[in-house]
């Protein structure tokens, strides 16, 4: 799971077009999806910053071998939702 800006809209020709999302964050999310294992969804730092107070997370390591995306990235994994008292 990754959070970031993307370009969305219809892309194609007069014969065939489709609604899609494009951009580096879409590519990164796709690469993370490929790393997912059964019942474990990798969560990026940008998503962790947005959901960290609502979901119990654990550190899941770092990756630096994302195809065509240079850098080292911290990953997290969800342990469960935090109960909110009303």
Order of alpha helices (4+ residues) and beta strands (2+ residues): beta-beta-alpha-beta-alpha-beta-beta
